Amino acid sequence: MSVNKISVLYVDDEQDNLFSFLATFRLKFRVLTASDGDEALKLLEEKMVHIIISDQRMPHMTGVQLFEKIQEKYPDPIRVLLTGYADMNAVIDAVNKGKIFHYLTKPWNEEELTMTIERAYKAWQDKQALKDSNEQLEFLLRQKLLS
């Protein structure tokens, strides 16, 4: 799959950040944006997403809380936490509860974020390949047990 097909959902309550992310990355990736956690969850119901990047500090639902909800229903997308605050507790929660792939600080650097998205997509591909292998092995095991 080419880089142009990587689907990235960016979640941030600040409209300027959403606009900036879309303007910066729309030619490299298929970019979706959401201004809060609820909007992001609705988008995940409708769209295939490989990588989710969320700001940590948002009203009503933090990035970690969003990732916890996503983990329950949509475990496949790779999660990246982005925040302007050096809050170590948020990072620890993101790793332990939200199962994040990477943590970045604002303001983001275009090159660093591009490389993170590409590495996250590789992790997504590896996860899918492992899932497919497991399904094949389970199928073969059931066939063997039935024969």
Buried (B, 14 or more C-beta within 10 A) or exposed (E): EEEEEBBBBBBBBBEEBBEBBBEBBEEBBBBBBBBBBEBBBEBBEEEEBBBBBBBBBBEEBBBBBBBBBBBEEBEEBBBBBBBBEEBEEBBEBBBEEBBBBBBBBBEBEEEEBBEBBBBBBEBBEEBEEEEEEEEEEEEEEEEEEEE
